[in-house]
Amino acid sequence: MIELTIGNISKTYPNRAQALRGINRVILLGLCFLLASNDRLKHMLLRVVATLYEPDKGQFFFEDSDVVAQLSHLLQFILDTMF
C-alpha cells in the first residue's frame, strides 16, 4: 500500500492567521476520509499535500521521497521544460 507521511506541517496565511500547526499523520493511501472540525483546515492541508502551497515548516513524504525538499527542483524542471 502507498504511504503518505506528514511531519510537523505548518502553514500561515498572509494575514498571519495560522492555517496549519504541527500536523503529524501517516496515511495509507487507498480509500480514506479526512475528518476535521474546520473545513479551512482540510482545505489547506489538501492544498499543501497537492503541492499547490509550500508549507512554512515541516515535511511530508510520499513513499520515501521528501516532497517538500524536491518541490523547488520539480518546479524548476517544469519551468525549464515549458519555456
Number of C-alpha atoms within 10 A of each C-alpha: 8 9 14 18 18 19 16 16 21 20 22 15 11 7 6 8 9 12 15 21 15 13 14 15 13 12 15 13 11 9 5 8 7 7 9 9 7 8 10 12 16 16 11 19 22 14 14 20 20 11 13 10 13 19 21 14 15 17 20 23 17 15 13 10 12 13 18 19 12 10 13 12 11 13 11 11 11 11 10 9 8 7 5
